[in-house]
Amino acid sequence: MTTATRAWLAYDGRLSRVLLAVFWYFTVSVQFLATALPFAAADHASGGRLTHAAIWIGALAAIPIGPGGYAALRCMRLSLAGPGYPGRPFRRFWTAWAEGWKRLWRLWTGAAAIGLLLAYNAVLYGGGDAAFIAIAAVAALMAVALIAASSAALALDGDGPALAVLTAGLRAAVRRPHAPAAWLALVALAYGAAQLPVIGANLTLFTPAACAAAILIVNAATGFDQSAAGSKAPTP
């Protein structure tokens, strides 16, 4: 066995690092998908019928997804911070989930309330093209706001109130408009990859973490993180 082969197959070699990185992406993605299971179960139970109960239960079931996205971003930030394996992916994810809920629970519940209103508008007025475009636009803006707040929460030091974090994130998004445009493109790409025939289901086990890592790279490249940290609102 050559020296190069030994180095490749060593415990701290390139092959081990690649396998650990794949495992990290897989575990983060699966745990994020686990936060979406209540919503998926509610959607399946409703059978696609938008009744009052289905809309309310769906809005409540979607709340865990917000902290799940925050946890995915925090975990992938650890992965991108250095070449080593961060370790303890399950503990780190759910610790980050609890942190995201504690820091931004008002934001997640507010987003659920807006989603509830959007669902009722879709039922009552979604038949027309103008109404559909308006609802889709509001949904996209809400997604941008949630990603901006989660990214700003990671960029800011200390525990600021949810409104201050959201304000800092939105200010940074306005100053760096190419960042939110890239977020939407990445989310659409991840969703589209999951819909591919044959391989879509397999890609779903990795695309959430990959999307989170790409968002973090976009934030660093566009200066979003620096802008969010510089626009920190004073904590009352």
C-alpha positions as CSV (number, residue, x, y, z in Angstrom):
1,M,0.0,0.0,0.0
2,T,1.5,3.3,-1.0
3,T,1.9,6.3,1.2
4,A,-0.8,8.2,-0.7
5,T,-3.3,5.3,-0.2
6,R,-2.5,5.1,3.5
7,A,-3.1,8.9,3.8
8,W,-6.4,8.6,1.9
9,L,-7.7,5.7,4.1
10,A,-6.4,7.0,7.4
11,Y,-8.9,7.7,10.2
12,D,-8.3,11.5,9.7
13,G,-7.8,11.1,5.9
14,R,-9.7,12.6,3.0
15,L,-12.1,9.6,2.7
16,S,-13.1,9.8,6.3
17,R,-13.7,13.5,6.1
18,V,-15.9,13.1,3.1
19,L,-17.9,10.3,4.7
20,L,-18.4,12.3,7.9
21,A,-19.5,15.3,5.8
22,V,-22.0,13.2,4.0
23,F,-23.3,11.8,7.3
24,W,-23.6,15.3,8.7
25,Y,-25.6,16.6,5.7
26,F,-27.8,13.5,5.9
27,T,-28.5,13.8,9.7
28,V,-29.2,17.5,9.5
29,S,-31.6,17.0,6.6
30,V,-33.5,14.1,8.2
31,Q,-33.9,16.0,11.4
32,F,-35.2,19.1,9.6
33,L,-37.7,16.8,7.7
34,A,-38.7,15.5,11.1
35,T,-39.8,19.0,12.1
36,A,-42.1,19.0,9.0
37,L,-43.7,15.6,9.8
38,P,-46.6,17.2,11.8
39,F,-47.5,19.4,8.9
40,A,-47.2,16.5,6.4
41,A,-49.4,14.3,8.6
42,A,-52.0,17.1,8.9
43,D,-52.0,17.6,5.1
44,H,-52.3,13.8,4.5
45,A,-55.1,13.5,7.1
46,S,-57.1,16.3,5.4
47,G,-56.9,14.6,2.0
48,G,-56.3,18.0,0.3
49,R,-59.7,19.3,1.6
50,L,-59.3,22.9,2.9
51,T,-61.8,22.7,5.7
52,H,-61.8,25.0,8.7
53,A,-60.2,22.3,10.9
54,A,-57.6,21.4,8.2
55,I,-56.5,25.0,7.9
56,W,-56.2,25.6,11.6
57,I,-54.5,22.3,12.3
58,G,-52.1,22.8,9.3
59,A,-51.1,26.3,10.6
60,L,-50.4,24.9,14.0
61,A,-48.5,21.9,12.7
62,A,-46.3,24.1,10.5
63,I,-44.9,26.0,13.6
64,P,-42.0,23.5,14.3
65,I,-40.6,24.0,10.8
66,G,-39.4,27.5,11.6
67,P,-37.1,26.5,14.5
68,G,-36.1,23.5,12.3
69,G,-34.8,25.9,9.6
70,Y,-33.0,27.9,12.3
71,A,-31.4,24.7,13.6
72,A,-30.4,23.6,10.1
73,L,-28.6,26.9,9.5
74,R,-26.8,26.7,12.9
75,C,-25.7,23.2,12.3
76,M,-24.4,23.9,8.8
77,R,-22.7,26.9,10.2
78,L,-20.7,24.6,12.5
79,S,-19.9,22.4,9.5
80,L,-18.6,25.3,7.4
81,A,-16.7,26.9,10.2
82,G,-13.8,24.5,10.1
83,P,-12.5,21.4,8.3
84,G,-13.2,19.1,11.3
85,Y,-16.3,17.1,12.0
86,P,-18.5,19.0,14.5
87,G,-19.8,15.8,16.1
88,R,-23.0,15.0,18.0
89,P,-25.4,16.0,15.1
90,F,-28.6,14.9,16.9
91,R,-27.9,16.7,20.1
92,R,-26.6,19.8,18.3
93,F,-29.7,20.0,16.1
94,W,-32.3,19.7,18.8
95,T,-30.4,22.1,21.1
96,A,-30.4,24.6,18.3
97,W,-34.1,23.9,17.7
98,A,-34.8,24.7,21.3
99,E,-32.7,27.9,21.1
100,G,-34.5,29.0,17.9
101,W,-37.8,28.5,19.5
102,K,-36.8,30.3,22.7
103,R,-35.3,33.3,20.8
104,L,-37.9,33.6,18.0
105,W,-41.1,31.9,19.1
106,R,-43.1,35.1,18.5
107,L,-41.8,35.1,14.9
108,W,-42.8,31.5,14.3
109,T,-46.3,31.9,15.7
110,G,-46.8,35.1,13.8
111,A,-45.8,33.4,10.6
112,A,-48.3,30.7,11.3
113,A,-51.0,33.3,11.8
114,I,-50.1,34.9,8.4
115,G,-50.1,31.4,6.9
116,L,-53.6,30.9,8.3
117,L,-54.8,34.1,6.6
118,L,-53.2,33.1,3.4
119,A,-54.9,29.8,3.4
120,Y,-58.3,31.4,3.9
121,N,-57.6,33.9,1.1
122,A,-56.6,31.0,-1.1
123,V,-59.9,29.2,-0.4
124,L,-62.0,32.3,-0.8
125,Y,-60.2,34.2,-3.6
126,G,-57.6,31.8,-5.0
127,G,-59.5,31.0,-8.2
128,G,-58.4,34.1,-10.0
129,D,-54.9,34.7,-11.4
130,A,-54.5,38.1,-9.7
131,A,-55.4,36.6,-6.3
132,F,-53.1,33.6,-6.8
133,I,-50.2,35.9,-7.7
134,A,-50.8,38.1,-4.7
135,I,-50.9,35.1,-2.3
136,A,-47.7,33.6,-3.9
137,A,-46.0,37.0,-3.5
138,V,-46.9,37.3,0.1
139,A,-45.8,33.7,0.8
140,A,-42.4,34.5,-0.9
141,L,-42.0,37.6,1.2
142,M,-42.8,35.7,4.3
143,A,-40.2,33.1,3.5
144,V,-37.6,35.8,2.9
145,A,-38.5,37.4,6.3
146,L,-38.1,34.1,8.1
147,I,-34.7,33.3,6.5
148,A,-33.5,36.9,7.1
149,A,-34.5,36.6,10.8
150,S,-32.9,33.2,11.2
151,S,-29.7,34.4,9.5
152,A,-29.6,37.6,11.5
153,A,-30.1,35.7,14.7
154,L,-26.9,33.8,13.9
155,A,-25.0,36.9,12.9
156,L,-26.0,38.8,16.0
157,D,-24.3,38.2,19.3
158,G,-26.4,37.8,22.4
159,D,-30.1,37.2,22.9
160,G,-32.0,40.1,21.4
161,P,-35.8,40.3,21.2
162,A,-37.4,38.7,18.2
163,L,-38.6,42.1,16.8
164,A,-35.0,43.4,17.0
165,V,-33.6,40.4,15.2
166,L,-36.3,40.5,12.6
167,T,-35.7,44.3,12.1
168,A,-31.9,43.7,11.7
169,G,-32.6,40.9,9.2
170,L,-35.0,42.9,7.1
171,R,-32.7,45.9,7.0
172,A,-29.8,43.7,5.9
173,A,-32.0,42.1,3.2
174,V,-33.0,45.6,1.9
175,R,-29.3,46.6,1.8
176,R,-28.3,43.4,0.1
177,P,-31.3,42.6,-2.1
178,H,-29.3,40.0,-4.1
179,A,-29.2,37.9,-0.9
180,P,-32.9,37.3,-0.6
181,A,-33.2,36.7,-4.3
182,A,-30.6,34.0,-4.0
183,W,-32.4,32.5,-1.0
184,L,-35.6,32.1,-3.0
185,A,-33.7,30.6,-5.9
186,L,-32.0,28.1,-3.6
187,V,-35.3,27.1,-1.9
188,A,-37.0,26.7,-5.3
189,L,-34.0,24.6,-6.5
190,A,-34.1,22.4,-3.4
191,Y,-37.9,21.9,-3.9
192,G,-37.5,21.2,-7.6
193,A,-34.8,18.6,-6.9
194,A,-37.1,16.8,-4.5
195,Q,-39.8,16.6,-7.2
196,L,-37.5,14.9,-9.7
197,P,-38.7,11.4,-10.7
198,V,-36.7,8.4,-9.4
199,I,-34.0,10.3,-7.5
200,G,-36.1,13.1,-6.0
201,A,-36.9,11.1,-2.8
202,N,-33.2,10.3,-2.3
203,L,-32.1,13.9,-2.9
204,T,-34.6,15.1,-0.2
205,L,-32.4,13.4,2.4
206,F,-29.6,15.8,1.6
207,T,-31.1,18.9,0.0
208,P,-32.3,20.7,3.2
209,A,-28.8,20.7,4.6
210,A,-27.3,21.6,1.3
211,C,-29.8,24.5,0.9
212,A,-28.9,25.8,4.4
213,A,-25.2,25.6,3.7
214,A,-25.7,27.5,0.4
215,I,-27.7,30.2,2.2
216,L,-24.9,30.7,4.7
217,I,-22.4,31.0,1.8
218,V,-24.6,33.5,0.1
219,N,-24.9,35.5,3.4
220,A,-21.1,35.6,3.7
221,A,-20.5,36.4,0.1
222,T,-23.0,39.2,-0.2
223,G,-22.1,40.8,3.1
224,F,-25.5,40.0,4.6
225,D,-24.1,38.8,7.9
226,Q,-21.9,41.9,8.3
227,S,-24.8,44.2,7.5
228,A,-27.2,42.4,9.9
229,A,-24.6,42.6,12.7
230,G,-24.0,46.2,12.0
231,S,-27.7,47.1,12.1
232,K,-28.4,45.5,15.5
233,A,-31.2,47.3,17.2
234,P,-30.7,48.2,20.9
235,T,-32.1,45.7,23.3
236,P,-34.7,47.3,25.6
